[in-house]
Amino acid sequence: MVADGPRDTATHSLTSPGPHWVRDFNDLSYEWRRLFSELFGTFLLVLAAGGAAVVQDRSAGQIGRIAEVTAPALTVLAVILFMGAVSGAHLNPIVSVAFALRHDFQWRRVPGYVLAQLLGAVLAALLLRATFGDVAHLGATLPGTGFSTAQAFIIETVLSAGLVSTILGTASSAQNLGPISAVGVGGYNALAGLWASPVSGASMNPARSLGPAVASGDLHQLWIYLTAPPVGMIIAVAAAYILRGPGGDPDATRAAQGDLPEPPARHAP
């Protein structure tokens, strides 16, 4: 874990030793960028995920299920590539918590990240409602026809464990994939949706499920998507410990925190 220095200020971050990405992450003057990054990225994710279902319904099936599940996966890939250096592009509360449990991310930043993610998700769903009306529950994730609540819960748990395992694994020094990790994460999202979306919607993300549920007012199955992903996340963190031992390796920490540019030197007046 990147430890907070004795003084978590911009001045300290510019004078403390260590790589600039470590100093920058301790610089609170960048915090608004990170929070906006998480809000904007989650907004785009939910806009694609919920919007695909809405447009599918309004266009009488012109999109198709394959496009419905690959659109948000490709959005995740794009968002990680274009803003991962700013905030780490978590886009998902369970990812932020998983990185913190692995000592790759500061716990004190988790509440802000989670709130930004939830707000981005709600704003995306509200935009869909304002644009198209309350169509297809705004893409809310629900157990599919013919599948039970228990089946949806189990599938969401297993899918979430796989997603977090993919994120933690591709971020670690063991794989050292760098930006290519975005392909792995986006690919896993598409894979999970292709085979499991008819069962549970393949959310794997409490924010992605909460936004459309709140905007549509349909909360009756939301508990599945607020509880199953955290259970899967805990399984993934335990598996990561078995596979790679304690967290906190430099590559994983850098992936979780982002890599903002070196700030300009400040000169005393």
C-alpha positions, 0 to 999 in steps of 0.5 A, spaced: 500 500 500 502 506 498 502 509 505 500 516 506 506 521 508 506 525 515 503 531 511 498 529 505 499 536 502 501 538 495 507 541 498 509 534 501 508 530 495 512 535 491 518 534 496 518 527 498 522 521 494 519 516 490 516 515 483 512 521 481 506 517 480 506 515 488 507 523 490 501 525 485 497 520 488 498 523 495 497 530 492 490 532 494 489 537 489 488 532 484 483 528 487 477 532 484 480 529 477 480 522 480 473 523 482 470 526 476 474 520 472 470 515 476 464 519 475 464 520 468 467 513 466 461 509 470 456 514 467 459 512 460 459 504 462 452 505 465 449 509 459 452 503 454 449 498 458 442 501 460 442 504 453 443 498 449 437 495 453 433 501 452 434 502 444 433 494 443 426 495 446 425 501 442 428 499 436 424 492 436 430 488 437 435 491 432 441 491 436 441 484 438 443 480 445 450 480 442 451 487 441 447 488 448 453 485 452 459 487 448 457 494 448 458 495 455 464 491 455 467 495 449 466 501 453 470 498 459 476 497 455 475 504 452 475 508 458 480 504 462 485 506 456 483 513 456 482 515 463 486 509 467 492 513 468 487 519 472 484 514 477 485 507 475 478 507 472 475 502 477 468 504 475 465 499 480 465 499 488 467 492 488 473 493 484 475 499 489 474 495 495 478 489 492 484 494 491 484 496 498 483 489 501 490 488 497 493 494 500 494 497 493 489 503 494 488 507 500 482 506 504 480 513 505 479 514 498 474 508 497 468 512 500 469 518 495 470 513 489 464 509 491 460 515 491 462 518 484 461 511 481 454 511 484 452 518 482 455 517 475 450 511 474 444 514 476 446 520 472 446 516 466 440 512 468 436 519 468 439 521 462 436 515 458 429 516 462 429 523 460 431 521 453 427 515 451 422 514 457 422 509 462 423 503 457 425 496 459 426 498 466 432 503 463 436 497 463 436 494 470 439 488 471 434 482 473 433 475 474 431 472 467 425 469 465 425 462 467 431 463 472 430 463 480 433 468 484 437 463 487 440 462 480 441 469 479 445 470 486 449 464 484 451 466 477 452 474 479 457 471 485 461 467 480 461 472 475 464 477 480 469 473 482 472 472 475 471 479 474 475 481 480 480 476 479 481 478 472 482 485 474 487 484 480 491 479 476 492 483 470 494 489 474 499 485 478 507 485 477 506 477 475 503 478 469 506 485 467 501 487 462 500 494 462 495 497 458 493 491 455 490 489 461 484 493 458 483 488 453 483 482 458 478 486 463 473 488 457 474 481 454 471 478 461 465 483 461 463 480 454 465 473 455 460 473 462 455 477 458 455 472 452 453 466 456 450 469 463 446 475 461 440 471 460 440 468 467 442 475 471 443 480 467 451 479 468 452 486 472 457 484 476 457 491 479 453 494 484 453 501 481 451 499 474 445 495 477 443 501 482 443 507 477 437 504 473 433 501 479 433 508 482 431 511 476 426 507 474 423 506 481 424 498 480 428 496 486 424 489 488 430 485 486 436 490 487 438 486 493 441 481 489 446 486 485 448 489 491 450 483 495 452 478 490 458 482 487 461 483 494 461 476 496 464 474 489 469 480 490 471 477 497 472 470 494 477 473 488 481 477 493 482 470 497 484 467 491 489 472 489 492 471 496 493 464 494 495 465 487 500 471 489 501 472 496 500 479 499 498 485 495 502 491 494 506 490 489 508 496 485 505 495 478 498 493 482 499 499 486 500 503 480 494 500 476 489 501 482 492 509 483 493 511 476 499 515 473 498 522 473 503 527 469 509 530 473 506 536 476 510 543 475 515 545 480 513 550 485 517 556 486 517 559 493 515 567 492 
